[in-house]
Each structure stands twice: as structure tokens, then as C-alpha cells.
């Protein structure tokens, strides 16, 4: 089996290298020469205060950096090593106490080894550190921490294992499995379940933590003031962590807990384990004050010292959109034509979704079809819910806004920019030559902001080929449909020819030309849009079913 890839220099020295790095960028810390011990740089000024010592195996950073009380997580190895230190220290006549953290809420029946020490340890570090800084005695600190421990619980969920540098992952999870309640060293949890939504998994965790039939449960009641930690076990993205935080806060608030503080980030990791743990603690005003107290510890987050409860999380700004107030349905031949065109365009794009995604997998991130499908749904929504304006100027502005708000992606921005730039050409009339000028203005905006020219393998290849032909529009009538048909042919040929072009802009430009063998999805999509417009115009208008 392959070892997992890690950015390290060597397995033997990776912990020392990491500790050296930590003190290299944190001015307030120093490494004790010849030992794996990090201490505060201002130790000389701290005479007479209780020293806090915490530790454990490396890999759980930034957890063990509190700053003689021994703070120990409930694991046999930790208890033995700290126990040894405690006995040696007592021999020297130094007053020393040990606090054992066992905040794990996973196991419904108590094991002989007891509950494991998890991310709740970080809150204990912070409270103890603030009390020590204030000059409190060892006995006072121990009493406060013992009172805190009984109201502290943690439980985690894991999606993927971690591996210790130089080894293979410690366990295996199927692609569609998650494990509930496992430990920070990959020890087994309580059950493996199929992947479910974040909302569901968070509810499952919190229900388990609070369930009175679970021997290791946390007794909290509605109305209790609590502190929440949403901890990254090492491998979750910021996006996922914020989604977990959202689910957790909403669910706890629905159960009427008053969340005083929420700490979201990496506090006690298990190397790169993909997963998260939730820690809940019942908190009184004194504990909140200690949690809020200033610390220079780089691992402690700079969060607000205000309660999360009773505040509005959104703000409504009226008149943000200077919308057209005229929502009366337009009628007449122009509106009927527009309806049939937009309907044809959106139907075409929905049919092409997979084809465009497939083309985009070669050169981009494989979402060109999905992005265009979003635009198609937005257009269909616009047709059912909004008045279709009776002139081209207002129509293009409305479409520009719909696309801007709903389509997303680079193409969304390019289409919106071009629609909004095209609109002024149609302020005075809706003649064919005005539409041709509008397309020219739209193309100008795409060139200006997108930085591309024809020949760069983009949507411009199709659009410019069509625009060259459409300049032959005359407002006398008669030749318009032939010109448009020819423009569509030119656009389709141009889209096809992009497959032999080198990409000079956009994401595709990072891929060597040798690997680009198919036409550009943007060029294919814009040619298809022009074709849909032609098809809709060729149909006799009166057949349109409203």
C-alpha cells in the first residue's frame, strides 16, 4: 500500500521541524533547547502564577499550547506520562495538580477506560490560562475547572481517515460512509452510517449528546446558556466547516439553547482527518468572561465577545434594485416573438446540458452545461413570473439582470455584461439593424472585460462570425431571415473550428494544446443560442400556446 503524501522533510524530524516553524513565526514562543517543549517568551515576568502544562502526541495542533497544573486528555499514554511527571514534581516539593479531560459523549455505556478527551480540552486550556493570568491560586483554578468539566461534552463525525507521516491510513471508510463518534486517533466510533446531509448528521450528533439514556450524555435543558465549538478535524474545507456551523447553530437554537459564543475553526485536529467535532459547554457569566479574556495564543480565535442570540443575521436594503415598476404583461407581436424565442433558447440549453459539460471536462471544470442550464431555468422562471417588456431596450436590461443573479460563473458575467452593453442600441427602435448594432456592442464589452479576441478559442469565435454576417441587415425587410440563417451557419462553423485553436484566455489556456481536441463549449453554446433564435423566428407566431 502507498503511504499518504505529506509535505515533510523526513518522518523522523517532522515534529521537530513543525515545532521550529511554530516558534519561527510566533514571537511570543520559544523552544526549550534539546526538548520538544514550547514555552512563553515572557516567562520571567510570570513569577508567582500557576504554570499550566499540557501535552500529547503531535498531530492535534494547535491544541497543546496552553500556557503547575497538568491538563491531560483521558488516554492511557497521556495519563502515564503526565502521571510520571507529577510524581517526580511532587518529590521536589512543588505543588502540582492534574486535571483529566474526558468530554467524549459517544459511548452509551461507560467503558473501563472512561470517556476520551477531545476538543473540549481547548476550553479548559483557555479558562485555566485566563485564571492563571489573573493570579488565581492552584486550588481556585482546579475547583473552577472541575465545575466546568461536568458540563462539557464533545462528539465527532468522520468522512475520511488520516495517516501518521510515513504510514498508510489507519482505517478504511467506503466512499458513501461516515463514522459517528470516533476518536482523534482514529479509534472506532459508535456506528457507521451512509452519507447524509449536514443538517441530518448534525442533528444526529446533538441528539445523541443530549440523550439521557446515553451514559456519557451532557445534561442541558432548553433555555441553558451554552458555548459551541465547531472543530475541524483537519481535512474539512472552510466551506464545509461553515455549513456545519450553520446546521449546528440553527438546530441548537430550534431546541431553545442560548448560544453565547461559537468558535469555528481548527482547534484539535487529527492530522488531515476529514471530519468535524461539536463541543457544547454550559457557560455562566464568569466562564464567558474567562473565555473572552485577551490571550496572545495564536491558536485562539479572534471572535466577538457578544452573544449570538437575539440578533438579526440578515439585513434588508430596500431599493437595492431600481426595478422596472411596470409589471403589467406586455402583449402584441413583439412580446409573442420574444416569448417563443426565449422558450426555444432555454429548451435548447437544457437539452445540451450534458454535451456542454462533457466538452468542458476537457478544458475547464466540467460545469459549462450546468451553468447554462441554470440560465435556462432562470429564463423559464422569468417567462412565467415576470412581465416580458414590450421593447428590446428594457428586455435586454431585464435579461442581463436575470442572468447576472442566477447563472453564475464566467459565462454568466460575460452574458450579462454583453446584454447590458447591447441594450442602449435598442432605445429608439427594434429594427433588425439596431439588433445587429446591439450584438456588436455586446461583443465589444466581452472583448473589453474578458480580454479575448476571435481566434482565442472562446464564445467570441461564434459571436463574431455571426456579427460579421448580421451587418448585412437592411431595415427594408425581405432579406432578414436569409441573413440570420447565414449568420447561424457561420457561427456553427466557427464553433466547430475552435477545436483546432490554441486557447489563449480562460481556464483552458492552462492546458497544453495537444490535449484540446474538441470544440470550445462556450463557442458551441453561443452558436446554439443563435440557432434557437432562428428556429423560433421561423415558426409562425400564431401557433404559440400561451
C-alpha positions as a printed NumPy array, in Angstrom:
array([[  0.   ,   0.   ,   0.   ],
       [  1.094,   3.556,  -0.661],
       [  1.896,   5.952,   2.125],
       [ -0.202,   9.085,   2.092],
       [  1.565,  12.057,   0.549],
       [  2.755,  14.697,   3.039],
       [  4.779,  17.888,   2.682],
       [  7.512,  16.93 ,   5.131],
       [ 11.293,  16.695,   5.016],
       [ 11.545,  13.359,   6.804],
       [  9.372,  11.207,   9.031],
       [ 11.991,  11.253,  11.85 ],
       [ 12.211,  15.043,  12.043],
       [  8.719,  16.165,  11.08 ],
       [  7.604,  17.008,  14.657],
       [ 10.798,  18.96 ,  15.364],
       [ 10.539,  20.797,  12.044],
       [  6.92 ,  21.731,  12.797],
       [  7.776,  22.971,  16.307],
       [ 10.659,  25.042,  14.917],
       [  8.269,  26.503,  12.369],
       [  5.756,  27.349,  15.086],
       [  8.268,  29.352,  17.124],
       [  9.753,  30.848,  13.951],
       [  6.535,  32.727,  13.17 ],
       [  5.246,  33.278,  16.729],
       [  7.302,  35.886,  18.533],
       [  5.679,  35.031,  21.878],
       [  7.012,  31.455,  21.956],
       [ 10.352,  29.767,  22.453],
       [ 11.539,  26.196,  22.134],
       [ 13.482,  24.691,  25.054],
       [ 16.865,  23.71 ,  23.591],
       [ 17.114,  19.965,  23.067],
       [ 13.486,  19.272,  24.06 ],
       [ 10.106,  19.206,  22.358],
       [  8.809,  21.828,  24.777],
       [  7.366,  25.192,  23.791],
       [  7.155,  27.916,  26.434],
       [  6.102,  31.535,  26.547],
       [  8.874,  34.014,  25.768],
       [  7.847,  36.235,  28.71 ],
       [  8.273,  33.526,  31.344],
       [ 10.467,  35.802,  33.515],
       [  7.515,  38.132,  34.179],
       [  5.176,  35.362,  35.277],
       [  6.671,  34.529,  38.687],
       [  4.09 ,  33.561,  41.252],
       [  1.408,  32.457,  38.805],
       [  0.195,  28.908,  38.28 ],
       [  2.054,  27.244,  35.4  ],
       [ -0.142,  25.287,  33.019],
       [  1.374,  22.343,  31.248],
       [ -0.453,  20.432,  28.581],
       [  0.766,  17.978,  26.033],
       [  0.13 ,  14.889,  23.999],
       [  1.141,  13.323,  20.75 ],
       [  1.842,  15.613,  17.824],
       [ -0.805,  15.884,  15.119],
       [ -3.563,  17.518,  17.154],
       [ -2.256,  21.076,  16.698],
       [ -2.949,  23.783,  17.696],
       [ -4.419,  22.152,  20.804],
       [ -1.475,  21.717,  23.174],
       [ -0.26 ,  25.246,  23.532],
       [ -1.694,  26.473,  26.897],
       [  0.319,  28.452,  28.806],
       [  1.99 ,  23.61 ,  37.984],
       [ -1.369,  22.434,  36.59 ],
       [ -1.217,  19.378,  34.35 ],
       [ -4.043,  19.282,  31.811],
       [ -4.358,  15.749,  30.497],
       [ -6.654,  14.166,  27.932],
       [ -8.052,  10.827,  29.031],
       [ -5.836,   8.414,  27.086],
       [ -3.672,   5.788,  28.775],
       [ -0.416,   7.043,  27.242],
       [ -1.128,  10.632,  28.237],
       [ -2.094,   9.653,  31.789],
       [  1.017,   7.542,  32.297],
       [  3.445,  10.165,  31.004],
       [  1.84 ,  13.015,  32.917],
       [  1.483,  10.79 ,  35.999],
       [  5.224,  10.164,  35.921],
       [  5.884,  13.905,  35.636],
       [  3.501,  14.599,  38.536],
       [  5.175,  12.072,  40.86 ],
       [  8.647,  13.456,  40.029],
       [  7.468,  17.035,  40.608],
       [  5.893,  16.163,  43.975],
       [  9.22 ,  14.652,  45.059],
       [ 10.767,  18.09 ,  44.528],
       [  8.171,  19.651,  46.801],
       [  6.416,  21.648,  44.069],
       [  2.618,  21.884,  44.442],
       [  1.124,  20.151,  41.408],
       [ -2.36 ,  19.06 ,  40.397],
       [ -3.67 ,  17.093,  37.449],
       [ -6.948,  17.588,  35.628],
       [ -8.151,  14.797,  33.367],
       [-10.415,  15.814,  30.489],
       [-12.974,  13.222,  29.405],
       [-15.552,  15.101,  27.367],
       [-16.437,  12.387,  24.829],
       [-20.197,  11.833,  24.575],
       [-20.13 ,   8.98 ,  22.057],
       [-20.352,   5.786,  24.103],
       [-23.751,   4.958,  25.549],
       [-22.227,   2.514,  28.075],
       [-19.217,   3.653,  30.093],
       [-16.048,   1.751,  29.23 ],
       [-13.496,   0.922,  31.904],
       [-11.023,   3.262,  30.23 ],
       [-13.587,   6.021,  30.646],
       [-14.541,   8.751,  28.205],
       [-11.883,  10.08 ,  25.84 ],
       [-10.519,  13.604,  25.987],
       [-11.466,  15.581,  22.885],
       [-11.821,  19.177,  21.724],
       [-13.433,  20.355,  24.986],
       [ -9.844,  20.358,  26.284],
       [ -9.299,  23.628,  24.432],
       [-11.949,  25.44 ,  26.509],
       [-10.312,  24.104,  29.683],
       [ -6.931,  25.45 ,  28.499],
       [ -8.448,  28.865,  27.866],
       [-10.295,  29.126,  31.187],
       [ -7.268,  27.895,  33.152],
       [ -4.958,  30.253,  31.255],
       [ -7.138,  33.294,  31.936],
       [ -7.378,  32.427,  35.674],
       [ -3.622,  31.916,  35.912],
       [ -3.015,  35.251,  34.189],
       [ -5.292,  36.904,  36.778],
       [ -3.119,  35.423,  39.531],
       [ -5.643,  32.887,  40.866],
       [ -4.372,  30.073,  43.099],
       [ -3.938,  26.462,  42.035],
       [ -6.871,  25.356,  44.198],
       [ -9.2  ,  28.016,  42.786],
       [ -8.307,  27.029,  39.225],
       [ -8.833,  23.31 ,  39.913],
       [-12.213,  23.958,  41.571],
       [-13.417,  26.052,  38.632],
       [-12.228,  23.502,  36.07 ],
       [-13.89 ,  20.596,  37.886],
       [-17.173,  22.505,  37.899],
       [-16.707,  23.188,  34.178],
       [-15.844,  19.587,  33.25 ],
       [-19.2  ,  18.194,  34.354],
       [-20.94 ,  20.464,  31.85 ],
       [-18.725,  19.82 ,  28.841],
       [-19.254,  17.35 ,  26.004],
       [-17.882,  16.599,  22.53 ],
       [-18.748,  14.261,  19.701],
       [-17.312,  13.904,  16.212],
       [-18.072,  12.605,  12.756],
       [-15.519,  11.384,  10.244],
       [-15.602,  11.11 ,   6.442],
       [-12.031,  10.013,   5.761],
       [ -9.094,   8.702,   7.794],
       [ -5.742,  10.34 ,   8.416],
       [ -2.327,   8.763,   8.253],
       [  0.65 ,   9.288,  10.513],
       [  3.637,  10.509,   8.427],
       [  5.342,   7.513,   6.864],
       [  2.371,   5.157,   7.263],
       [ -0.792,   4.168,   5.499],
       [ -4.226,   5.366,   6.69 ],
       [ -5.291,   3.784,   9.984],
       [ -8.706,   2.601,   8.819],
       [-10.886,   2.476,   5.726],
       [-14.24 ,   4.118,   5.065],
       [-16.265,   3.379,   1.933],
       [-16.918,   6.392,  -0.355],
       [-20.54 ,   6.561,   0.829],
       [-19.903,   6.007,   4.556],
       [-19.301,   8.22 ,   7.558],
       [-18.375,   7.164,  11.068],
       [-20.072,   8.652,  14.127],
       [-18.267,   9.295,  17.378],
       [-14.735,   8.192,  16.569],
       [-11.662,   9.398,  18.452],
       [ -8.875,  11.753,  17.439],
       [ -6.514,   8.844,  16.786],
       [ -8.935,   7.023,  14.52 ],
       [-10.255,   4.745,  17.283],
       [-13.599,   3.251,  16.327],
       [-16.765,   5.196,  16.95 ],
       [-20.291,   4.022,  17.702],
       [-21.653,   3.376,  14.221],
       [-21.006,   3.721,  10.518],
       [-23.809,   5.282,   8.543],
       [-24.422,   6.111,   4.893],
       [-23.565,   9.689,   3.894],
       [-26.428,  12.036,   4.755],
       [-26.866,  15.808,   4.548],
       [-25.012,  18.044,   7.013],
       [-28.313,  19.016,   8.658],
       [-29.122,  15.363,   9.328],
       [-25.708,  14.384,  10.65 ],
       [-25.519,  17.414,  12.958],
       [-28.972,  16.627,  14.376],
       [-27.931,  13.012,  14.924],
       [-24.781,  14.074,  16.806],
       [-26.518,  16.637,  19.015],
       [-29.465,  14.319,  19.778],
       [-27.009,  11.613,  20.813],
       [-25.017,  14.008,  23.023],
       [-28.162,  15.17 ,  24.831],
       [-29.977,  11.811,  25.05 ],
       [-30.441,  10.902,  28.771],
       [-30.297,   7.144,  28.054],
       [-26.716,   7.625,  26.848],
       [-24.481,   7.206,  29.929],
       [-21.969,   9.732,  28.621],
       [-24.62 ,  12.332,  27.732],
       [-24.492,  16.02 ,  28.548],
       [-27.374,  17.285,  30.664],
       [-28.561,  20.503,  29.089],
       [-32.079,  21.932,  29.087],
       [-33.89 ,  24.381,  26.838],
       [-33.058,  27.912,  27.965],
       [-29.494,  26.99 ,  29.041],
       [-26.68 ,  29.351,  28.084],
       [-24.04 ,  27.453,  26.132],
       [-20.788,  27.773,  24.223],
       [-20.297,  25.856,  20.951],
       [-17.102,  24.743,  19.206],
       [-17.284,  23.548,  15.609],
       [-13.876,  21.937,  15.281],
       [-12.188,  20.936,  12.031],
       [-10.525,  17.538,  12.492],
       [ -8.012,  18.641,   9.868],
       [ -9.35 ,  17.848,   6.415],
       [-12.56 ,  19.833,   6.002],
       [-12.67 ,  22.868,   3.722],
       [-13.726,  26.259,   5.122],
       [-16.884,  25.925,   3.021],
       [-17.919,  22.679,   4.76 ],
       [-16.986,  23.986,   8.203],
       [-19.274,  26.999,   7.797],
       [-22.088,  24.72 ,   6.597],
       [-21.625,  22.547,   9.707],
       [-21.636,  25.693,  11.86 ],
       [-24.877,  26.836,  10.231],
       [-26.609,  23.482,  10.786],
       [-25.388,  23.323,  14.4  ],
       [-26.444,  26.847,  15.354],
       [-29.854,  26.504,  13.711],
       [-30.574,  23.152,  15.355],
       [-29.41 ,  24.247,  18.823],
       [-31.471,  27.423,  18.55 ],
       [-34.525,  25.4  ,  17.478],
       [-34.087,  23.467,  20.756],
       [-34.082,  26.831,  22.568],
       [-30.483,  26.847,  23.765],
       [-28.989,  30.31 ,  24.104],
       [-25.658,  30.23 ,  22.275],
       [-23.389,  32.783,  23.918],
       [-20.261,  32.125,  21.853],
       [-19.379,  29.967,  18.866],
       [-15.791,  29.117,  17.973],
       [-15.356,  27.721,  14.462],
       [-12.004,  26.514,  13.158],
       [ -9.183,  24.036,  13.678],
       [ -8.636,  23.613,  17.443],
       [ -7.913,  19.947,  17.956],
       [ -7.09 ,  18.206,  14.738],
       [ -6.192,  14.628,  13.89 ],
       [ -3.661,  15.413,  11.172],
       [ -5.69 ,  15.516,   7.928],
       [ -8.715,  13.529,   9.047],
       [-11.784,  14.642,   7.091],
       [-14.401,  15.413,   9.67 ],
       [-15.638,  17.664,  12.411],
       [-16.478,  17.549,  16.095],
       [-19.04 ,  19.566,  18.022],
       [-18.33 ,  20.642,  21.592],
       [-21.05 ,  22.028,  23.86 ],
       [-20.451,  23.603,  27.268],
       [-22.903,  25.064,  29.752],
       [-21.479,  28.539,  30.464],
       [-22.078,  31.03 ,  33.254],
       [-21.114,  34.731,  33.059],
       [-17.82 ,  34.104,  34.876],
       [-16.755,  31.425,  32.398],
       [-17.689,  33.679,  29.494],
       [-15.504,  36.397,  30.97 ],
       [-12.589,  33.962,  31.153],
       [-13.177,  32.782,  27.583],
       [-13.339,  36.417,  26.41 ],
       [-10.15 ,  37.426,  28.267],
       [ -7.34 ,  38.537,  25.944],
       [ -4.728,  35.94 ,  25.018],
       [ -1.764,  36.121,  22.674],
       [ -2.084,  32.383,  21.94 ],
       [ -2.142,  32.213,  18.123],
       [ -4.461,  29.191,  18.103],
       [ -7.263,  31.044,  19.914],
       [ -9.702,  32.735,  17.518],
       [-10.464,  36.415,  17.488],
       [-14.244,  36.103,  17.854],
       [-16.796,  38.609,  19.008],
       [-17.4  ,  38.881,  22.743],
       [-21.136,  39.278,  22.139],
       [-23.842,  36.655,  22.366],
       [-25.016,  35.021,  19.138],
       [-28.558,  35.031,  20.435],
       [-31.152,  37.734,  19.738],
       [-29.576,  39.399,  16.795],
       [-30.665,  39.681,  13.229],
       [-28.338,  37.898,  10.785],
       [-29.667,  39.44 ,   7.629],
       [-30.433,  42.979,   6.601],
       [-32.99 ,  44.02 ,   4.049],
       [-31.92 ,  47.013,   1.995],
       [-34.937,  48.38 ,   0.133],
       [-34.495,  49.845,  -3.353],
       [-31.256,  47.919,  -3.846],
       [-32.583,  47.107,  -7.311],
       [-34.111,  50.02 ,  -9.201],
       [-36.502,  47.625, -10.848],
       [-38.801,  48.481, -13.65 ],
       [-42.047,  49.011, -11.797],
       [-44.041,  48.228, -14.917],
       [-45.018,  44.593, -14.301],
       [-48.157,  44.56 , -16.455],
       [-47.835,  41.77 , -19.014],
       [-46.804,  43.186, -22.356],
       [-48.704,  41.976, -25.379],
       [-48.51 ,  42.251, -29.114],
       [-46.343,  40.642, -31.825],
       [-43.004,  41.707, -30.255],
       [-43.803,  40.104, -26.887],
       [-45.146,  36.937, -28.534],
       [-41.955,  36.607, -30.571],
       [-39.745,  37.208, -27.522],
       [-41.662,  34.538, -25.577],
       [-41.219,  31.933, -28.31 ],
       [-37.509,  32.807, -28.731],
       [-36.692,  32.643, -25.024],
       [-38.638,  29.427, -24.667],
       [-36.723,  27.862, -27.551],
       [-33.347,  29.101, -26.228],
       [-33.942,  27.727, -22.728],
       [-35.254,  24.375, -24.013],
       [-32.193,  24.028, -26.271],
       [-29.757,  24.783, -23.435],
       [-31.433,  22.262, -21.118],
       [-31.163,  19.579, -23.821],
       [-27.453,  20.386, -24.287],
       [-26.51 ,  20.34 , -20.597],
       [-24.594,  17.04 , -20.628],
       [-22.963,  17.682, -24.022],
       [-21.598,  21.064, -22.833],
       [-20.397,  19.607, -19.516],
       [-18.621,  16.852, -21.421],
       [-16.864,  19.389, -23.695],
       [-15.924,  21.444, -20.641],
       [-14.355,  18.484, -18.825],
       [-11.613,  18.514, -21.439],
       [-10.666,  22.129, -20.931],
       [-12.404,  23.593, -17.895],
       [-14.059,  22.41 , -14.715],
       [-16.842,  20.474, -16.39 ],
       [-19.712,  22.77 , -15.442],
       [-20.392,  24.758, -18.631],
       [-23.608,  22.803, -19.273],
       [-24.818,  23.113, -15.684],
       [-24.131,  26.862, -15.765],
       [-26.124,  27.269, -18.983],
       [-28.894,  25.072, -17.553],
       [-29.117,  27.447, -14.578],
       [-29.575,  30.304, -17.04 ],
       [-32.257,  28.294, -18.882],
       [-34.208,  27.674, -15.668],
       [-33.903,  31.361, -14.78 ],
       [-35.289,  32.349, -18.206],
       [-38.214,  29.917, -17.892],
       [-38.917,  31.344, -14.433],
       [-38.783,  34.867, -15.878],
       [-41.288,  33.894, -18.597],
       [-43.803,  32.551, -16.078],
       [-43.439,  35.079, -13.273],
       [-42.498,  38.373, -14.894],
       [-43.904,  40.709, -17.467],
       [-41.982,  40.459, -20.728],
       [-41.144,  44.059, -21.689],
       [-42.589,  45.392, -24.923],
       [-39.288,  46.698, -26.33 ],
       [-35.75 ,  45.468, -26.891],
       [-34.04 ,  48.   , -24.622],
       [-35.963,  47.011, -21.491],
       [-35.877,  43.344, -22.469],
       [-32.072,  43.148, -22.658],
       [-31.662,  45.009, -19.355],
       [-34.108,  42.626, -17.625],
       [-32.395,  39.582, -19.14 ],
       [-28.985,  40.952, -18.135],
       [-30.148,  41.167, -14.51 ],
       [-31.794,  37.722, -14.54 ],
       [-28.614,  36.139, -15.939],
       [-26.379,  38.104, -13.553],
       [-28.333,  36.937, -10.485],
       [-28.999,  33.343, -11.49 ],
       [-26.413,  31.986, -13.899],
       [-23.126,  32.484, -12.092],
       [-19.705,  31.556, -13.404],
       [-17.607,  33.327, -16.004],
       [-20.206,  32.804, -18.702],
       [-22.886,  34.403, -16.513],
       [-20.78 ,  37.523, -16.129],
       [-19.922,  37.637, -19.845],
       [-23.54 ,  37.228, -20.978],
       [-24.772,  39.885, -18.514],
       [-22.089,  42.378, -19.481],
       [-22.862,  41.899, -23.162],
       [-26.661,  42.161, -22.706],
       [-26.382,  45.338, -20.642],
       [-23.886,  46.883, -23.097],
       [-26.098,  45.891, -26.053],
       [-29.341,  47.368, -24.688],
       [-28.831,  51.126, -25.435],
       [-28.746,  50.403, -29.204],
       [-32.429,  49.486, -28.975],
       [-33.578,  52.559, -27.056],
       [-35.25 ,  54.204, -30.05 ],
       [-36.257,  51.252, -32.253],
       [-36.373,  47.461, -32.575],
       [-35.252,  47.313, -36.221],
       [-33.   ,  44.478, -37.451],
       [-30.069,  46.868, -37.95 ],
       [-30.459,  48.025, -34.339],
       [-30.224,  44.377, -33.169],
       [-27.109,  43.932, -35.307],
       [-25.563,  47.041, -33.69 ],
       [-26.598,  45.69 , -30.285],
       [-24.69 ,  42.457, -30.931],
       [-21.624,  44.495, -31.923],
       [-21.794,  46.471, -28.662],
       [-22.219,  43.25 , -26.675],
       [-19.166,  41.735, -28.356],
       [-17.203,  44.925, -27.664],
       [-17.934,  44.596, -23.941],
       [-16.894,  40.935, -23.899],
       [-13.588,  41.807, -25.582],
       [-13.001,  44.723, -23.227],
       [-13.622,  42.847, -19.968],
       [-12.861,  39.267, -20.96 ],
       [ -9.598,  40.097, -22.681],
       [-10.243,  37.769, -25.623],
       [-10.286,  38.227, -29.392],
       [-11.619,  35.972, -32.159],
       [ -9.169,  33.083, -32.592],
       [ -8.598,  32.651, -28.836],
       [-10.995,  29.679, -28.649],
       [-13.937,  31.28 , -26.815],
       [-17.609,  32.171, -27.313],
       [-16.352,  35.181, -29.291],
       [-15.41 ,  32.934, -32.206],
       [-19.078,  32.08 , -32.795],
       [-20.439,  35.518, -31.927],
       [-18.026,  37.481, -34.133],
       [-18.631,  35.185, -37.123],
       [-22.383,  35.796, -36.766],
       [-21.939,  39.539, -36.226],
       [-19.903,  39.905, -39.45 ],
       [-22.826,  38.428, -41.384],
       [-25.551,  40.327, -39.474],
       [-24.112,  43.707, -40.514],
       [-25.765,  42.96 , -43.883],
       [-29.203,  43.501, -42.285],
       [-31.22 ,  46.217, -44.016],
       [-34.315,  47.64 , -42.455],
       [-36.239,  47.461, -45.752],
       [-37.128,  43.898, -44.813],
       [-37.15 ,  40.875, -47.027],
       [-33.606,  39.647, -46.55 ],
       [-33.552,  39.469, -42.735],
       [-34.243,  35.742, -42.323],
       [-31.724,  34.757, -45.013],
       [-29.059,  36.933, -43.371],
       [-29.833,  35.438, -39.95 ],
       [-29.749,  31.877, -41.355],
       [-26.361,  32.553, -42.934],
       [-25.107,  34.11 , -39.656],
       [-26.122,  30.943, -37.772],
       [-24.269,  28.743, -40.294],
       [-21.155,  30.904, -39.907],
       [-21.421,  30.712, -36.082],
       [-21.748,  26.918, -36.134],
       [-18.757,  26.57 , -38.467],
       [-16.731,  28.903, -36.238],
       [-17.65 ,  26.87 , -33.134],
       [-16.539,  23.691, -34.887],
       [-13.247,  25.326, -35.941],
       [-12.349,  26.169, -32.321],
       [-11.225,  22.566, -31.889],
       [ -8.041,  23.278, -33.841],
       [ -7.346,  26.538, -31.994],
       [ -4.976,  27.124, -29.129],
       [ -6.709,  28.523, -26.047],
       [ -5.229,  31.904, -25.118],
       [ -7.577,  33.018, -22.368],
       [ -9.802,  31.424, -19.751],
       [ -9.189,  28.248, -17.796],
       [ -8.472,  26.264, -20.954],
       [ -5.366,  28.368, -21.575],
       [ -3.592,  26.481, -18.755],
       [ -3.909,  23.201, -20.664],
       [ -1.466,  22.263, -23.41 ],
       [ -2.979,  22.497, -26.901],
       [ -2.12 ,  18.862, -27.566],
       [ -4.815,  17.831, -25.109],
       [ -7.516,  20.069, -26.583],
       [ -9.166,  18.106, -29.364],
       [-12.815,  19.169, -29.2  ],
       [-14.636,  22.454, -29.806],
       [-14.874,  25.09 , -27.099],
       [-18.081,  24.685, -25.03 ],
       [-18.692,  28.449, -24.861],
       [-18.49 ,  28.765, -28.65 ],
       [-20.785,  25.743, -29.101],
       [-23.31 ,  27.196, -26.623],
       [-23.443,  30.657, -28.222],
       [-23.862,  29.146, -31.71 ],
       [-26.709,  27.   , -30.344],
       [-28.387,  30.078, -28.833],
       [-28.287,  31.856, -32.227],
       [-29.669,  28.727, -33.895],
       [-32.535,  28.585, -31.352],
       [-33.389,  32.229, -32.093],
       [-33.539,  31.454, -35.818],
       [-35.681,  28.34 , -35.286],
       [-38.15 ,  30.269, -33.124],
       [-38.399,  33.103, -35.664],
       [-39.058,  30.654, -38.489],
       [-42.126,  29.306, -36.701],
       [-45.368,  31.145, -37.49 ],
       [-46.146,  33.241, -34.406],
       [-49.851,  32.479, -34.106],
       [-49.169,  28.834, -33.162],
       [-47.682,  29.821, -29.853],
       [-49.692,  28.453, -26.98 ],
       [-49.736,  30.864, -24.08 ]])
